[in-house]
Amino acid sequence: MSLINTEIKPFKATAFKGGKFIDVSDADLKGKWSVVFFYPADFTFVCPTELEDLADNYSEFQKLGVEIYSVSTDTHFCHKAWHDTSPAIGKIGYTMVGDPTGTICRNFEILIEEKGLADRGTFVVDPDGKIQIIEITAGGIGRDARELLRKVKAAQYVASHPGEVCPAKWEEGEKTLAPSLDLVGKI
């Protein structure tokens, strides 16, 4: 079953953000746009490149009112240690959620049960707590924060402009489509 347009399931976790441990729950994702960015593990190879890319683009997400939550099955203590020892991870200003029980990963159907690790999954959640975008890649394939930013902008545009849709490669300010009988077979 697809999770698109489904409401996120309840969770509570401890996270590392801004040099502190904080509590995070599903309620924190509601009322604003959020990106939940799952990755396999701290102290690995592709993961720090992705998380650094998000960190480098975090201010652009914030300008759109979007909060980022990175999630792995590591603990919040492990996130802090990684943040304190890696120059790439040290750039992170967003919330790094620990999910050692796999509850959040299971809620988003992203847990690789036999390994106890998350797949590389990205979920964009709207202010109502509903999932609008899902992207899942194999472990060796890193994601691109700029492409994610483009997709978030498209999701926000569609949400605020009922009756319009964003075509492939749509960029902010470009023409959208208004689906109608007149367009059938003409695109």
Order of alpha helices (4+ residues) and beta strands (2+ residues): beta-beta-beta-alpha-beta-alpha-beta-alpha-beta-beta-beta-beta-alpha
